[in-house]
């Protein structure tokens, strides 16, 4: 018997299955279903045991690990993270 609530101990598809059932924990989470493109991704991630999400997550983390860290005068501290970089 499987639970509809993830324990949080594993990466699985429960989060996405709950979004399909309109049971997202946060309003912002549920907004993934408001856009056709992101709703298709939610449906894909909900349809298996979590392996599709884990594969995409691993790819994204690998891609991010290749980014250089900007330090000193090369970096930028945002005063308001909701604004685009060049809007100050």
C-alpha distances in whole Angstrom, upper triangle without the diagonal:
4,7,10,12,13,14,17,17,17,18,15,15,14,17,19,16,17,20,20,19,22,20,22,23,26,29,30,26,26,29,28,27,31,32,31,32,29,27,27,26,23,22,22,20,17,17,16,14,17,20,22,22,23,26,27,27,29,31,32,32,35,37,37,38,41,43,46,46,49,51,54,56,54,50,50,49,48,49,47,43,43,46,47,49,52,52,54
4,7,9,9,11,14,14,14,15,12,12,10,14,15,12,13,17,17,16,19,17,18,19,23,25,26,22,22,26,24,24,27,29,28,28,26,24,24,22,20,19,19,17,14,14,13,12,14,17,19,19,20,23,24,24,25,28,29,29,31,33,34,35,38,39,42,42,45,47,50,52,50,47,46,45,44,45,43,40,39,42,43,45,48,48,50
4,5,7,9,12,13,13,14,12,11,9,12,14,11,11,15,15,14,16,14,15,16,20,22,23,20,20,23,22,22,25,27,27,27,25,22,23,22,19,18,19,17,14,15,15,13,14,18,20,19,20,23,24,23,25,28,28,28,31,33,33,34,37,38,41,41,44,45,49,50,48,45,44,43,42,43,40,37,37,40,41,43,46,46,48
4,7,10,12,14,14,14,11,10,6,9,11,8,7,11,12,10,13,10,12,13,17,19,20,17,16,20,19,18,22,24,24,24,21,19,20,19,16,16,17,15,12,14,14,13,14,17,19,17,19,22,23,22,24,27,27,27,30,32,31,33,36,37,40,39,42,44,47,49,46,43,42,41,39,40,38,35,34,37,38,40,44,43,45
4,6,9,11,12,12,10,10,6,8,11,9,8,12,13,12,13,10,11,11,15,17,19,15,16,19,19,19,22,24,25,25,22,20,21,20,16,17,18,15,13,15,15,14,14,18,19,17,18,22,22,21,23,26,25,25,29,30,30,31,34,35,38,37,40,41,44,46,44,41,40,38,37,37,35,32,32,35,36,38,42,41,43
4,5,8,8,9,7,8,6,7,10,10,10,13,15,14,15,13,12,12,15,18,19,15,16,20,19,19,23,24,25,25,21,20,21,19,16,17,18,14,12,15,14,12,11,15,17,15,15,19,19,18,20,23,23,22,25,27,27,28,31,32,35,34,37,39,42,44,42,38,38,36,35,36,34,31,31,34,35,37,40,40,42
4,5,7,10,10,11,9,10,14,14,13,16,18,18,19,16,15,14,17,20,21,18,19,23,22,23,26,27,28,28,24,23,25,22,19,20,21,17,16,18,17,14,14,17,19,17,17,20,21,19,21,24,24,23,26,28,27,28,31,32,35,34,37,38,41,43,42,38,38,36,35,36,34,32,32,35,36,38,41,41,42
4,6,7,9,11,9,10,13,14,14,16,18,18,19,16,14,13,16,19,19,16,18,21,20,21,25,26,27,26,22,22,23,21,18,20,20,16,16,18,17,14,13,16,17,15,14,18,19,16,18,21,20,19,23,25,24,24,28,29,31,30,33,34,37,40,38,35,34,33,32,33,31,28,29,32,33,34,38,38,39
4,7,9,12,12,12,16,16,17,19,21,21,22,19,18,17,19,23,22,19,22,24,23,25,28,29,30,28,25,25,25,22,20,22,21,17,17,19,17,14,13,15,18,15,14,18,19,16,17,21,21,19,22,25,24,24,28,29,31,30,33,35,38,40,38,35,35,34,34,35,34,31,31,35,35,36,40,40,41
4,6,9,10,11,14,15,16,17,19,20,21,19,18,17,20,23,22,19,21,23,21,23,26,27,27,26,22,22,23,20,18,19,18,14,14,16,14,11,9,11,14,12,10,14,16,13,14,18,18,17,20,22,22,22,26,27,30,30,33,34,38,40,38,35,35,34,34,35,34,30,31,34,34,35,39,40,41
4,7,9,9,11,13,14,15,17,19,20,18,16,16,18,21,20,16,18,21,18,20,23,24,24,22,19,19,19,16,14,16,15,11,12,14,12,9,6,8,11,8,7,11,12,10,12,15,15,15,17,19,19,20,23,25,28,28,31,33,36,38,36,33,33,32,32,34,32,28,29,32,32,33,36,37,39
4,6,7,9,10,12,13,14,16,18,16,15,16,18,20,20,16,17,20,17,18,22,22,22,21,18,17,17,14,12,13,12,9,9,10,8,6,4,8,10,8,8,12,13,12,14,17,17,17,20,22,22,23,26,27,30,31,34,36,39,41,39,36,36,35,34,36,34,30,30,33,33,35,38,39,40
4,6,5,6,9,10,11,13,14,13,13,14,17,19,18,14,15,17,15,15,19,19,19,18,15,14,14,12,9,10,9,6,5,7,7,6,5,8,9,8,10,13,13,13,15,17,18,19,21,23,23,25,27,28,32,32,35,37,41,42,39,37,36,35,34,36,33,30,29,32,32,34,37,38,40
4,5,5,6,9,10,10,12,10,10,12,15,17,17,13,13,16,15,15,19,20,20,20,16,15,16,14,11,11,12,9,7,10,10,9,8,12,13,11,13,16,16,16,18,21,20,21,24,25,25,27,30,31,34,34,36,39,42,43,41,38,37,36,35,36,33,30,29,33,33,35,38,38,40
4,6,5,7,9,10,11,9,7,9,11,13,13,9,10,13,12,12,16,17,18,18,14,13,14,12,9,11,12,9,8,11,12,11,10,13,13,11,13,16,15,14,17,20,19,19,23,24,23,25,28,28,31,31,34,36,39,40,38,35,34,33,31,32,30,26,26,29,29,32,35,35,37
4,5,5,6,9,10,9,8,11,13,14,13,10,10,12,10,10,14,14,15,14,11,10,11,9,6,7,9,6,5,9,10,11,9,12,12,10,13,15,14,14,17,19,18,20,23,23,23,25,28,28,32,32,34,37,40,41,38,35,34,33,32,33,30,27,26,29,29,31,34,34,37
4,5,5,6,9,9,9,12,14,15,16,12,11,14,12,11,15,16,16,16,14,11,12,11,8,8,10,8,5,8,10,11,10,14,13,12,15,18,17,17,20,22,22,23,26,27,27,29,31,32,35,35,38,40,43,45,42,39,38,37,35,36,34,30,29,32,33,35,38,38,40
4,5,5,6,5,6,9,11,13,14,10,9,12,12,11,14,16,17,18,15,12,14,14,10,10,13,11,8,12,13,14,13,17,16,15,17,20,19,19,22,24,23,24,27,28,28,30,33,33,36,36,38,40,43,44,42,39,37,36,34,35,32,29,28,31,32,34,37,37,39
4,5,5,5,5,9,10,10,11,8,6,9,8,7,11,13,13,14,11,9,12,11,7,9,12,11,9,12,14,15,14,17,16,14,17,20,18,18,22,23,22,23,26,27,26,29,31,31,34,34,36,38,41,42,40,37,35,34,32,33,30,27,25,28,29,31,34,34,36
4,5,7,8,12,14,13,14,11,9,11,10,8,11,13,13,14,12,8,10,11,7,7,11,10,8,10,13,15,15,18,16,15,19,21,19,20,23,24,23,25,28,28,28,31,33,33,37,37,39,41,44,45,43,40,38,37,35,36,33,30,28,31,31,34,37,36,39
4,5,8,11,13,13,15,12,10,13,12,10,13,16,16,17,15,12,14,15,11,11,14,14,11,13,16,17,17,20,19,18,21,24,23,23,26,27,26,28,31,31,31,34,36,36,39,39,41,44,47,47,45,42,40,39,37,37,34,31,30,33,34,36,39,38,41
4,6,9,11,10,12,10,7,10,10,8,11,14,15,17,14,12,15,15,12,12,16,15,13,16,18,19,19,22,21,19,22,25,23,23,27,28,26,28,31,31,31,33,36,35,38,38,40,42,45,45,43,40,38,37,34,35,31,29,27,30,31,34,37,36,38
4,6,9,9,12,9,7,11,12,11,13,16,18,19,16,14,17,17,13,14,17,15,13,16,18,19,18,21,21,19,21,24,23,22,26,27,26,27,31,31,30,33,35,35,38,37,39,41,44,45,43,39,38,36,34,34,31,28,27,30,31,34,37,36,38
4,6,7,8,6,5,9,9,10,12,15,17,18,14,13,16,15,12,14,16,14,13,16,18,18,17,20,20,17,19,22,21,20,23,25,23,24,28,28,27,29,32,31,34,34,35,37,40,41,39,35,34,32,30,30,27,25,23,26,28,30,33,33,34
4,7,9,7,8,11,12,13,15,18,20,20,17,16,19,18,15,17,19,17,16,19,21,20,18,22,21,19,20,24,22,20,24,26,24,24,28,28,27,29,32,31,34,33,34,36,39,40,38,34,33,31,29,29,26,23,22,26,28,30,33,32,34
4,5,5,6,9,11,12,14,16,19,19,16,16,19,18,15,18,20,18,17,21,23,22,20,23,23,19,22,24,22,21,24,26,23,24,28,27,26,28,31,30,32,31,32,34,36,37,36,32,30,28,25,25,22,20,19,22,24,27,30,29,30
4,5,5,6,9,11,11,14,17,18,15,15,18,18,15,18,20,19,18,22,24,24,22,25,24,21,23,26,23,22,26,27,24,25,29,28,27,30,32,31,33,32,33,35,37,38,36,33,30,28,25,25,22,20,18,21,23,26,29,27,29
4,5,5,7,10,10,12,15,16,13,13,17,16,14,17,19,18,18,21,23,24,21,24,22,19,21,23,21,19,23,24,21,22,26,25,23,26,29,27,29,29,30,32,34,34,32,29,27,25,22,23,19,17,15,18,20,23,25,24,26
4,5,6,8,10,12,15,15,11,11,14,13,11,14,16,14,14,18,19,20,17,20,19,16,18,20,18,17,21,22,19,20,24,24,22,25,28,27,29,29,30,32,35,36,33,30,28,27,24,25,22,19,18,21,22,25,28,27,29
4,5,6,8,10,13,14,11,10,13,13,10,13,15,14,14,17,19,20,18,21,20,17,20,22,20,19,23,24,22,23,27,26,25,28,31,30,32,32,33,36,38,39,37,33,31,30,27,28,25,22,20,23,24,27,30,29,31
4,5,5,7,11,12,9,9,13,13,11,14,16,15,16,19,21,22,20,23,20,18,21,23,20,20,23,24,21,23,26,25,24,28,30,28,31,31,32,34,37,37,35,32,30,28,26,26,23,20,18,20,21,24,27,26,28
4,6,6,9,9,5,6,9,9,7,10,13,12,13,16,18,19,17,19,17,15,18,19,16,17,20,20,18,21,24,23,22,25,27,26,29,29,31,34,36,36,34,31,29,29,26,27,24,21,19,21,22,24,27,27,29
4,6,7,9,6,4,8,9,7,9,12,12,12,15,18,20,18,20,18,16,20,21,19,19,23,23,21,24,27,26,25,29,30,30,33,33,35,37,40,40,38,35,33,32,30,31,27,24,22,24,25,28,30,30,32
4,7,9,8,7,10,12,11,12,15,16,16,18,21,23,22,24,21,19,23,24,21,22,25,25,23,26,28,27,27,30,32,31,34,34,35,38,40,40,37,35,33,32,29,30,26,23,21,23,23,27,29,28,30
4,6,5,6,9,10,10,12,14,15,16,18,21,23,21,23,20,18,22,22,19,20,24,23,21,24,27,25,25,29,30,29,32,32,33,36,39,38,36,33,31,31,28,29,26,23,20,22,22,25,27,26,29
4,6,5,6,9,10,10,12,14,15,17,20,22,21,22,19,18,22,22,19,21,24,23,21,25,27,25,26,29,30,30,33,34,35,38,41,41,38,35,34,34,31,33,29,26,24,25,25,28,30,29,32
4,5,5,7,9,10,11,13,15,16,18,21,19,20,16,16,19,19,16,18,21,19,18,21,23,22,22,26,27,26,30,31,32,35,38,38,35,33,31,32,29,31,28,25,23,24,23,26,28,28,31
4,5,5,6,9,10,11,12,14,17,19,16,18,14,13,17,17,14,15,19,18,16,19,22,20,21,24,25,25,28,29,31,34,37,37,34,31,30,30,28,29,26,23,21,23,22,25,27,27,30
4,5,5,6,9,10,10,12,15,18,16,18,15,14,18,18,16,17,21,20,19,22,24,23,24,27,29,28,32,32,34,37,40,40,37,35,33,33,31,32,29,26,24,26,25,28,31,31,33
4,5,5,6,9,10,11,14,16,15,16,13,13,17,17,14,16,20,19,18,22,23,23,24,27,28,28,32,33,35,38,41,41,38,36,35,35,33,34,31,28,26,28,27,30,32,32,35
4,5,5,6,8,10,12,14,12,13,10,9,13,13,11,13,16,15,15,18,20,19,20,23,25,25,28,30,32,35,38,38,35,33,32,32,30,32,29,26,25,26,26,28,31,31,34
4,5,5,6,9,11,13,11,13,11,9,13,14,12,14,17,17,16,19,21,21,22,25,26,27,30,31,33,36,39,40,37,34,33,33,31,32,30,26,25,27,27,29,32,32,35
4,6,5,6,9,12,11,13,11,11,15,15,14,16,19,19,19,22,24,24,25,27,29,30,33,34,36,39,43,43,40,38,37,36,35,36,33,30,28,31,30,33,35,36,38
4,5,5,7,11,10,10,8,9,12,12,11,14,16,16,17,20,21,21,23,25,27,28,31,33,35,38,42,42,39,37,36,36,35,37,34,30,29,31,31,33,35,36,39
4,6,6,8,6,8,6,6,9,10,10,11,14,15,15,17,19,20,21,23,25,26,30,31,33,36,39,40,38,35,34,34,33,35,32,29,28,30,30,32,35,35,38
4,6,8,7,10,9,9,12,14,13,14,17,18,19,20,23,24,24,27,29,30,33,34,36,39,42,43,41,38,37,37,35,37,34,31,30,32,32,34,37,38,40
4,7,8,10,9,10,13,14,14,16,18,19,20,22,24,25,26,28,30,31,35,36,39,42,45,46,43,41,40,40,38,40,37,34,33,35,35,37,40,40,43
4,6,7,7,9,11,12,13,15,17,18,19,21,22,24,25,27,29,30,34,35,38,41,44,46,43,40,40,40,39,41,38,35,34,36,36,38,41,42,44
4,6,8,9,10,12,14,14,16,18,19,20,22,23,25,26,28,30,33,34,37,40,43,45,42,40,40,39,38,40,38,35,34,37,37,38,41,42,44
4,6,5,6,9,10,10,12,14,15,16,18,20,21,22,25,26,30,30,34,36,40,41,38,36,36,35,35,37,35,31,31,33,33,34,38,39,41
4,5,5,6,9,10,10,12,14,15,16,18,20,21,23,25,28,30,33,36,39,41,38,35,36,36,35,38,36,32,32,34,34,35,38,39,41
4,6,5,6,9,10,11,12,14,16,17,18,20,22,24,27,29,32,35,38,39,36,34,34,34,34,36,34,30,30,32,31,32,35,37,39
4,5,5,6,8,10,10,12,14,15,16,18,20,22,25,26,29,32,35,37,34,31,31,31,30,33,31,27,27,29,28,29,33,34,36
4,6,5,6,9,10,10,12,14,15,16,19,20,24,25,28,31,34,36,33,31,31,31,31,33,31,28,28,30,30,30,34,35,37
4,5,5,6,9,10,11,12,14,15,17,19,23,24,28,31,34,36,32,31,31,32,31,34,33,29,29,31,30,30,33,35,37
4,5,5,6,9,10,11,12,14,16,17,21,23,25,29,32,33,30,28,28,29,28,31,29,26,26,27,26,27,30,32,34
4,5,5,6,9,10,10,12,15,16,19,20,23,26,30,31,28,26,26,27,26,29,27,23,24,26,25,26,29,30,32
4,5,5,6,9,10,11,13,15,18,20,23,26,29,31,28,26,27,28,28,31,29,26,27,28,27,27,30,32,34
4,6,5,6,9,10,11,13,17,19,22,25,29,30,27,25,26,27,27,30,29,25,26,27,26,26,29,31,33
4,5,5,6,9,10,11,15,16,19,22,26,27,24,22,23,24,23,26,25,21,22,24,22,22,25,27,29
4,5,5,6,9,10,13,15,18,21,24,26,23,21,22,23,23,26,25,21,23,24,23,23,26,28,30
4,5,5,7,9,13,15,18,21,25,26,23,22,23,24,25,28,28,24,26,27,25,24,27,30,31
4,5,5,7,11,13,16,20,23,24,21,20,21,22,23,26,26,22,23,24,22,21,24,27,28
4,5,5,9,10,13,16,20,21,18,16,18,19,20,23,22,19,21,22,20,19,22,24,26
4,6,8,10,13,16,20,21,18,17,19,20,21,25,25,21,24,24,23,21,25,27,28
4,6,9,13,16,19,21,17,16,19,21,22,26,26,23,25,25,23,21,24,27,28
4,6,9,13,16,17,14,13,15,17,18,22,22,19,22,22,19,17,20,23,24
4,6,9,13,14,11,10,13,16,18,21,22,20,22,22,20,17,20,23,23
4,6,10,12,9,8,11,13,15,19,20,18,21,21,19,16,19,22,22
4,7,8,5,4,8,10,13,17,18,17,20,19,17,14,17,19,19
4,6,5,5,8,10,14,17,19,18,21,21,19,16,18,21,20
4,5,6,8,10,14,16,19,19,22,22,20,17,18,21,19
4,6,8,10,13,16,19,19,22,20,19,15,16,19,17
4,7,10,13,16,18,18,21,19,17,14,15,18,17
4,7,10,13,15,14,18,16,15,12,14,16,15
4,6,9,12,11,14,13,12,9,11,13,12
4,6,9,9,13,12,12,10,12,13,11
4,5,6,9,8,9,7,10,10,9
4,6,9,9,11,10,12,11,9
4,6,6,9,9,11,10,9
4,5,8,8,11,11,11
4,7,9,12,10,11
4,6,8,6,8
4,6,6,8
4,6,7
4,6
4
